[in-house]
């Protein structure tokens, strides 16, 4: 019997349920986002790229900001 993983998080105001553990980098790929030109904040605090190999934890409120060119 396999245990079902259920990790509830919020990404940019939308609730998500993860059925498997993912790192922050894997979450970004899962959401179809590039690794460059974005910033990640967890619970209102900037989450450094050096920690993107850390697993996403239940209850995190994640904001993903993309760089936009223009003037």
Secondary structure, DSSP 4 states (H G I P E B T S, - for coil): -PPPP-EEEEETTEEEEESS--BHHHHHHHTT--SSSEEEEETTEE--GGGTTSBP-TT-EEEEEE-----
